[in-house]
Amino acid sequence: VPADDGAQRLQINAQNCVHCKTCDIKDPTQNIVWVTPEGGGGPNYAGM
């Protein structure tokens, strides 16, 4: 997605995010800054 200054940027839509932080862990250049949602650390999935 082009940014306002014309440079390319990565846009992630959080609608389908399961808060696993894989995108942050697997990004060696640290282009993704993942922040946990307010009020907790995300969902608590049974069996994981």
Biopython code that builds the backbone (N, CA, C, O; Angstrom):
import numpy as np
from Bio.PDB.StructureBuilder import StructureBuilder

atoms = [
    (1, "VAL", "N", (0.860, -1.170, 0.000)),
    (1, "VAL", "CA", (0.000, 0.000, 0.000)),
    (1, "VAL", "C", (0.902, 1.227, 0.000)),
    (1, "VAL", "O", (1.802, 1.328, 0.834)),
    (2, "PRO", "N", (0.678, 2.159, -0.917)),
    (2, "PRO", "CA", (1.504, 3.368, -0.905)),
    (2, "PRO", "C", (1.156, 4.269, 0.281)),
    (2, "PRO", "O", (-0.019, 4.479, 0.584)),
    (3, "ALA", "N", (2.167, 4.792, 0.939)),
    (3, "ALA", "CA", (1.981, 5.726, 2.053)),
    (3, "ALA", "C", (1.814, 7.136, 1.504)),
    (3, "ALA", "O", (1.949, 7.358, 0.301)),
    (4, "ASP", "N", (1.525, 8.073, 2.371)),
    (4, "ASP", "CA", (1.326, 9.466, 1.965)),
    (4, "ASP", "C", (2.560, 10.054, 1.284)),
    (4, "ASP", "O", (2.442, 10.908, 0.406)),
    (5, "ASP", "N", (3.745, 9.594, 1.693)),
    (5, "ASP", "CA", (4.977, 10.124, 1.100)),
    (5, "ASP", "C", (5.402, 9.373, -0.161)),
    (5, "ASP", "O", (6.469, 9.649, -0.710)),
    (6, "GLY", "N", (4.579, 8.426, -0.627)),
    (6, "GLY", "CA", (4.867, 7.683, -1.845)),
    (6, "GLY", "C", (5.619, 6.381, -1.624)),
    (6, "GLY", "O", (5.700, 5.559, -2.537)),
    (7, "ALA", "N", (6.169, 6.175, -0.436)),
    (7, "ALA", "CA", (6.889, 4.936, -0.132)),
    (7, "ALA", "C", (5.890, 3.801, 0.079)),
    (7, "ALA", "O", (4.737, 4.036, 0.443)),
    (8, "GLN", "N", (6.338, 2.588, -0.149)),
    (8, "GLN", "CA", (5.494, 1.423, 0.081)),
    (8, "GLN", "C", (5.467, 1.098, 1.571)),
    (8, "GLN", "O", (6.464, 1.281, 2.269)),
    (9, "ARG", "N", (4.321, 0.614, 2.059)),
    (9, "ARG", "CA", (4.214, 0.195, 3.456)),
    (9, "ARG", "C", (3.337, -1.038, 3.526)),
    (9, "ARG", "O", (2.524, -1.283, 2.635)),
    (10, "LEU", "N", (3.499, -1.797, 4.564)),
    (10, "LEU", "CA", (2.726, -3.008, 4.783)),
    (10, "LEU", "C", (1.516, -2.669, 5.632)),
    (10, "LEU", "O", (1.646, -2.044, 6.685)),
    (11, "GLN", "N", (0.336, -3.080, 5.179)),
    (11, "GLN", "CA", (-0.880, -2.845, 5.959)),
    (11, "GLN", "C", (-1.488, -4.187, 6.316)),
    (11, "GLN", "O", (-1.773, -5.004, 5.440)),
    (12, "ILE", "N", (-1.682, -4.407, 7.595)),
    (12, "ILE", "CA", (-2.283, -5.643, 8.085)),
    (12, "ILE", "C", (-3.654, -5.310, 8.633)),
    (12, "ILE", "O", (-3.797, -4.417, 9.468)),
    (13, "ASN", "N", (-4.661, -6.025, 8.165)),
    (13, "ASN", "CA", (-6.015, -5.840, 8.674)),
    (13, "ASN", "C", (-6.222, -6.804, 9.831)),
    (13, "ASN", "O", (-6.103, -8.018, 9.661)),
    (14, "ALA", "N", (-6.526, -6.280, 10.983)),
    (14, "ALA", "CA", (-6.597, -7.078, 12.207)),
    (14, "ALA", "C", (-7.926, -7.802, 12.394)),
    (14, "ALA", "O", (-8.131, -8.435, 13.430)),
    (15, "GLN", "N", (-8.821, -7.729, 11.438)),
    (15, "GLN", "CA", (-10.134, -8.343, 11.608)),
    (15, "GLN", "C", (-10.056, -9.846, 11.789)),
    (15, "GLN", "O", (-10.865, -10.418, 12.520)),
    (16, "ASN", "N", (-9.098, -10.503, 11.140)),
    (16, "ASN", "CA", (-8.966, -11.954, 11.249)),
    (16, "ASN", "C", (-7.794, -12.363, 12.133)),
    (16, "ASN", "O", (-7.394, -13.527, 12.136)),
    (17, "CYS", "N", (-7.250, -11.426, 12.873)),
    (17, "CYS", "CA", (-6.088, -11.701, 13.715)),
    (17, "CYS", "C", (-6.495, -12.540, 14.926)),
    (17, "CYS", "O", (-7.504, -12.266, 15.576)),
    (18, "VAL", "N", (-5.692, -13.564, 15.218)),
    (18, "VAL", "CA", (-5.950, -14.392, 16.399)),
    (18, "VAL", "C", (-4.953, -14.087, 17.518)),
    (18, "VAL", "O", (-4.872, -14.830, 18.496)),
    (19, "HIS", "N", (-4.194, -12.995, 17.376)),
    (19, "HIS", "CA", (-3.274, -12.505, 18.407)),
    (19, "HIS", "C", (-2.209, -13.533, 18.771)),
    (19, "HIS", "O", (-1.874, -13.696, 19.945)),
    (20, "CYS", "N", (-1.679, -14.224, 17.768)),
    (20, "CYS", "CA", (-0.651, -15.235, 18.031)),
    (20, "CYS", "C", (0.759, -14.656, 18.001)),
    (20, "CYS", "O", (1.704, -15.320, 18.425)),
    (21, "LYS", "N", (0.915, -13.440, 17.511)),
    (21, "LYS", "CA", (2.190, -12.723, 17.398)),
    (21, "LYS", "C", (3.161, -13.362, 16.410)),
    (21, "LYS", "O", (4.337, -12.996, 16.397)),
    (22, "THR", "N", (2.711, -14.299, 15.587)),
    (22, "THR", "CA", (3.582, -14.922, 14.598)),
    (22, "THR", "C", (4.129, -13.899, 13.622)),
    (22, "THR", "O", (5.287, -13.997, 13.216)),
    (23, "CYS", "N", (3.332, -12.928, 13.240)),
    (23, "CYS", "CA", (3.802, -11.912, 12.293)),
    (23, "CYS", "C", (4.978, -11.134, 12.863)),
    (23, "CYS", "O", (5.893, -10.773, 12.122)),
    (24, "ASP", "N", (4.973, -10.875, 14.140)),
    (24, "ASP", "CA", (6.066, -10.151, 14.787)),
    (24, "ASP", "C", (7.296, -11.037, 14.928)),
    (24, "ASP", "O", (8.419, -10.572, 14.732)),
    (25, "ILE", "N", (7.099, -12.290, 15.261)),
    (25, "ILE", "CA", (8.209, -13.218, 15.463)),
    (25, "ILE", "C", (8.887, -13.553, 14.139)),
    (25, "ILE", "O", (10.114, -13.630, 14.083)),
    (26, "LYS", "N", (8.114, -13.753, 13.073)),
    (26, "LYS", "CA", (8.653, -14.166, 11.780)),
    (26, "LYS", "C", (9.110, -13.001, 10.915)),
    (26, "LYS", "O", (9.446, -13.208, 9.749)),
    (27, "ASP", "N", (9.134, -11.816, 11.433)),
    (27, "ASP", "CA", (9.557, -10.636, 10.681)),
    (27, "ASP", "C", (10.984, -10.279, 11.091)),
    (27, "ASP", "O", (11.172, -9.548, 12.064)),
    (28, "PRO", "N", (12.005, -10.781, 10.366)),
    (28, "PRO", "CA", (13.389, -10.553, 10.789)),
    (28, "PRO", "C", (13.814, -9.086, 10.750)),
    (28, "PRO", "O", (14.723, -8.694, 11.482)),
    (29, "THR", "N", (13.183, -8.280, 9.921)),
    (29, "THR", "CA", (13.565, -6.868, 9.834)),
    (29, "THR", "C", (12.777, -5.995, 10.798)),
    (29, "THR", "O", (12.990, -4.784, 10.855)),
    (30, "GLN", "N", (11.866, -6.602, 11.556)),
    (30, "GLN", "CA", (11.044, -5.905, 12.545)),
    (30, "GLN", "C", (10.274, -4.730, 11.943)),
    (30, "GLN", "O", (10.212, -3.645, 12.520)),
    (31, "ASN", "N", (9.683, -4.975, 10.757)),
    (31, "ASN", "CA", (8.818, -3.979, 10.133)),
    (31, "ASN", "C", (7.439, -3.945, 10.778)),
    (31, "ASN", "O", (6.718, -2.953, 10.666)),
    (32, "ILE", "N", (7.072, -5.038, 11.457)),
    (32, "ILE", "CA", (5.767, -5.129, 12.103)),
    (32, "ILE", "C", (5.953, -4.898, 13.596)),
    (32, "ILE", "O", (6.724, -5.602, 14.247)),
    (33, "VAL", "N", (5.255, -3.924, 14.129)),
    (33, "VAL", "CA", (5.274, -3.659, 15.569)),
    (33, "VAL", "C", (3.932, -4.121, 16.113)),
    (33, "VAL", "O", (2.912, -3.466, 15.900)),
    (34, "TRP", "N", (3.933, -5.248, 16.815)),
    (34, "TRP", "CA", (2.698, -5.838, 17.307)),
    (34, "TRP", "C", (2.490, -5.424, 18.753)),
    (34, "TRP", "O", (3.382, -5.578, 19.588)),
    (35, "VAL", "N", (1.314, -4.901, 19.040)),
    (35, "VAL", "CA", (0.977, -4.457, 20.391)),
    (35, "VAL", "C", (-0.272, -5.207, 20.831)),
    (35, "VAL", "O", (-1.254, -5.271, 20.093)),
    (36, "THR", "N", (-0.235, -5.775, 22.038)),
    (36, "THR", "CA", (-1.405, -6.500, 22.528)),
    (36, "THR", "C", (-2.566, -5.543, 22.743)),
    (36, "THR", "O", (-2.358, -4.371, 23.057)),
    (37, "PRO", "N", (-3.797, -6.042, 22.574)),
    (37, "PRO", "CA", (-4.961, -5.185, 22.768)),
    (37, "PRO", "C", (-5.110, -4.743, 24.217)),
    (37, "PRO", "O", (-4.576, -5.373, 25.130)),
    (38, "GLU", "N", (-5.833, -3.664, 24.414)),
    (38, "GLU", "CA", (-6.064, -3.160, 25.768)),
    (38, "GLU", "C", (-6.875, -4.158, 26.583)),
    (38, "GLU", "O", (-7.733, -4.858, 26.046)),
    (39, "GLY", "N", (-6.604, -4.218, 27.857)),
    (39, "GLY", "CA", (-7.410, -5.028, 28.761)),
    (39, "GLY", "C", (-6.966, -6.466, 28.888)),
    (39, "GLY", "O", (-7.647, -7.249, 29.550)),
    (40, "GLY", "N", (-5.875, -6.844, 28.296)),
    (40, "GLY", "CA", (-5.429, -8.222, 28.413)),
    (40, "GLY", "C", (-4.398, -8.559, 27.372)),
    (40, "GLY", "O", (-3.879, -7.677, 26.688)),
    (41, "GLY", "N", (-4.106, -9.809, 27.253)),
    (41, "GLY", "CA", (-3.086, -10.254, 26.321)),
    (41, "GLY", "C", (-3.646, -10.958, 25.116)),
    (41, "GLY", "O", (-2.919, -11.687, 24.441)),
    (42, "GLY", "N", (-4.911, -10.766, 24.821)),
    (42, "GLY", "CA", (-5.524, -11.450, 23.690)),
    (42, "GLY", "C", (-6.354, -12.625, 24.161)),
    (42, "GLY", "O", (-6.571, -12.790, 25.361)),
    (43, "PRO", "N", (-6.817, -13.438, 23.240)),
    (43, "PRO", "CA", (-7.695, -14.546, 23.600)),
    (43, "PRO", "C", (-6.943, -15.662, 24.316)),
    (43, "PRO", "O", (-5.723, -15.781, 24.201)),
    (44, "ASN", "N", (-7.677, -16.462, 25.044)),
    (44, "ASN", "CA", (-7.127, -17.610, 25.748)),
    (44, "ASN", "C", (-7.758, -18.853, 25.134)),
    (44, "ASN", "O", (-8.867, -19.238, 25.505)),
    (45, "TYR", "N", (-7.052, -19.483, 24.193)),
    (45, "TYR", "CA", (-7.586, -20.646, 23.498)),
    (45, "TYR", "C", (-7.331, -21.901, 24.312)),
    (45, "TYR", "O", (-6.221, -22.116, 24.797)),
    (46, "ALA", "N", (-8.346, -22.722, 24.461)),
    (46, "ALA", "CA", (-8.213, -23.976, 25.197)),
    (46, "ALA", "C", (-7.336, -24.943, 24.403)),
    (46, "ALA", "O", (-7.472, -25.040, 23.184)),
    (47, "GLY", "N", (-6.450, -25.649, 25.072)),
    (47, "GLY", "CA", (-5.614, -26.655, 24.429)),
    (47, "GLY", "C", (-4.399, -26.103, 23.713)),
    (47, "GLY", "O", (-3.727, -26.841, 22.993)),
    (48, "MET", "N", (-4.102, -24.840, 23.889)),
    (48, "MET", "CA", (-2.924, -24.277, 23.219)),
    (48, "MET", "C", (-1.938, -23.813, 24.258)),
    (48, "MET", "O", (-0.871, -23.305, 23.914)),
]
sb = StructureBuilder()
sb.init_structure("model")
sb.init_model(0)
sb.init_chain("A")
sb.init_seg("    ")
for serial, (resi, resn, name, xyz) in enumerate(atoms, 1):
    if name == "N":
        sb.init_residue(resn, " ", resi, " ")
    sb.init_atom(name, np.array(xyz, "f"), 0.0, 1.0, " ", f" {name:<3s}", serial, name[0])
structure = sb.get_structure()
